[in-house]
Amino acid sequence: MTVVPPSFDLLPGDPASPVILHVPHSAREIPDDVRSGIVLDDAALERELDHITDAHTAAIAEEAARAAGATPWRFVNRLSRLVVDPERFPDEREEMLAVGMGAVYTRTTHKDVLRPDDFEPGPLIERYFHRYASAMTEAVADRLAATGRCVIVDVHSYPTAPLPYELHADGPRPPVCLGTDPVHTPPALLDTAREAFARCGGTGLDSPFAGTYVPLRYYGKRAEVTALMVEIRRDTYMTEPGGPAHEGVTRLASALASLVDAV
């Protein structure tokens, strides 16, 4: 039996911290056996990774963790979302299936073919998606046991201009979009985030991306698990698409650290 190494890292924080910085889309790594199922040539795949990767978000979370008064925990995906997207529903509940971007993508950001129409996603979901979800669930359980609550802060980024795959591209694209859940994002958490990121050019709500990530064991069931998605517009900290970071990283990391400290 082949042993599959973990595709993620849980980086410990302060034992008394309830905060998990969740970074699901920052990596570009694709294992060779997964690469073989993708029809793009190498150059086209690199271009797709430039568009789809939330570049440098792991670095923003790392710098924020160093700056925070009480170090948050970090759960970081080490594989590209083109392997599996751990934040999608793995079944028909996922609205992004409409554009071929469920838990296992079959289309690109520009709606080109990424995998054949008859591609079977089950093995990738079993190998990567379920293990990731289980580990994140246990990380939340650990924070609940240690502190009585858990605050998940989802760290993402998004392009300045809409990409063709986006389902809700007509709304505002603020410097920082705060994604919320009606059950798991209390007003106090949202207000704290607005204050923390005010220095970064301002915030908007649930546009162009809405919602936030809560493991299904707790979703809609445990109010002690709160969550917020932080979507950072890429021009505020990097050269698009897929280019280097600039000084905006430090400003955003400082704001994220302020949020961590406040919650």
N, C-alpha and C positions, 0 to 999 in steps of 0.2 A: 504494500500500500504506500502510495506517494504521500509524504507529509508536506502540506502546503504551508509555507511560512506566513505569519500574519501580514496582512496588507495595510496595517494601520499601526499607529503608536498611541498608547495612553501615557502621557507625560505627567508624572505626579506633581501636585501642587501642595499648598499648605493643607495639613490635615483638617483644619477648621474651616477651609474655604468651601462654600457650596457651589462655586462657579466652575462650569466646564466650557471652555472655548472650543467649539466644534469647527474643524476646518476640513470640509469634505471634498473640495474641488481644486486644491492648489497644485496637485502633482501632475506630471506628464508621463510617468513611467507606465509602460505597457509590456507585460511579459511576452516572450516570443511566441508561446503557444496561443495567446490571445491575439497577438498581432496577425497571425496567419489567417484568422477569420475576418479580417478587415480588408476590403477590396481596394482601398486607396493606395496609390504608390507612396513612396517615402516622402517625397516633396509635398504632395497633397495632404498627407497625414500631419506633417509638421505645421502646415498652414491651418489645418483644422484644430490642432492643439493650441495654436496661438489664439484662436477665437474662443474656444470652449473652456480653456483653463482659467481659473481665478488666480492668475499669477501673483506671486508674492504675498498671498494672504496668510500663508504659514509664517512668513517672516514678520508680518504685522502682529499676528497673535503672539509670536515668540517675544518680540520687543515689548509688547504690552504686558506679558507675563513678568518680564524682568522688572518693569517699571512699577507694577502694582504693589501696594503695601502688603497685601496677603496674596501670595502667588496662586493664580487659578490653576486648575487642572486643564490639560489640553488633550483633545482627542483628534488626531490628525490622520487623514487618509494619505497613504503613501503611493497609491496607484491612481492613474488617470480615471476620470469619470467615464472615459470611453471603454473601460473594462466593465464596470457596473457603476451606476449612479446610486449611492446608498441612500439618497434622500427621496427617491421615487417610491411610489407604491409598486410592489412587484406583481400587480395583477390589474384587472380592468378598472379599478378605481382611479388609476393614474390618467389625468387629462392630457399629459404630454404624449401618450400613445397616439394621439391624433396626428402628430408630426414625426412619428417614428422615434420618439425619445422617452420611452419608458425606462424601466430599470436597466435594460440593455438596449443601447441605441442601435437603430438600423439606418438612420438618416443623419446627415451632418447639419451644422448650423445653417447651411445654405440649401438644405433639402436635397442634397445629392445622396446617392447610395453609399452607405458606410459598410453595411453587411447585407448579404443576399436576403431576399424576401423570405426564403425558407429556412433562415438561420434559426436554430433551436437555442433559446436563451437559458433553458433550465440548468444546464451544467454550470454556467457562469453564476447564476443566481445561487445555486447550492454552494459553489466553491467560495464565492466572495461575499455576496450580498447578505446571506443569512448569518455568516460568521461575524461580519461587521455589525449588523444589527444586534446580535446577541451580546457582543462586547460592549457596545454603547449602552445597551440596556443595563448591563451589570455595572458599568461606570456610574450611571445615574443611581442605581440601587445603593452603591457604596456611599455616594454623597448623601443620600437620604438617611442611611444608617448612621453616618458620622455626624451630620449636622441637622437633620430633621427636614431638610429641604434641598432642592437642587435648582440652579439657575443655568439654563443652557443658552449660550450666546453663539449663534451660528455666524461664522465669518465668511462672507462671500464678496465677489466683485462682479461688475457687469459693464459691458461696453458703452461708450458714450453714444454711439449711434445704434439703433435697433438692428438686430440680425434677423434674417428671414424666418427663422424657426419660432420666434417669440409669438406667443398667443395674445399678449396684452401689451402691444408695443405703442399704442396711441396715447398713453398717459404721460405724466411728468417723469423726467429722469433726473432727480435731484442729486447733489453730491453724495448724500448718504440716504438710501432708502431703508426704512425700518419695516420689516415684515412682521406681522402679528398674527396671533391666533385668538379667537374670541374667548376661549376658556383659559389658555395658558399664558396669556400676556396681560398681566394686570396693569391698570392705568399708571400706577406708581413706577413700574419698570419702564414703561414707555416714556413717561415724563423725564425720568432720570437719563434715559438714552438721548432724548432730544436735547437736554441740557449739556450732556457730555460732548455731543457731536456738533453743537452750535458753532464751535470754533473752526469747523471743517467745511464751512460754506453753507451749512443748513441741512435740514432733513426733510424728507417727505414720507408718506405712509402708504405702504402696500402697492407702490407703483415705481417701476414696471414689474416688480415681482412681489408676490404676497405670500403670507404664511410663514411658518417656522417649523423646526424639526423637534419632535418629541417621540421617543420610542413608543411603539404601539402598546406595549404593556401598560404604559401610563397615560396614553393619549385619551383625554376626556374623562379620566378616572381619578387622577391624583392632582389636586390643586397645589400641593406642595412642590410640584414640578412646574416651574415657570420657564418661559422661553421667548427669545427674541431673535429675529434674523437681522443682521447688519449687512446690507448690500452696498458696497462702496463703488462709486463710479470711477472707472479706471483712469480717466484723464487726470484725476486728482492726485495720483501717486505713481504713474508709470507711463511709458510710451506705448501706445497701442499700435497694432495688436501684438502681444507677446514680447514686448521689448523690456528694457531695463527699468527698474524702479528709480524714483527720484526722491527729493527731500520730503515729499508729501507723506511718505511712509512713517516718518518720525512723528509728524503731527497727528496722523490717524492712530498710531499706536498709543500716543499719549492720551488721546480721547478715549480709546478703548480701555486703557488702564484706569482712567477716571470712572468709567462705567463699572468696571470690576470692583473698584474700591467702594463705590456708592451702594452696590447691591449686596 
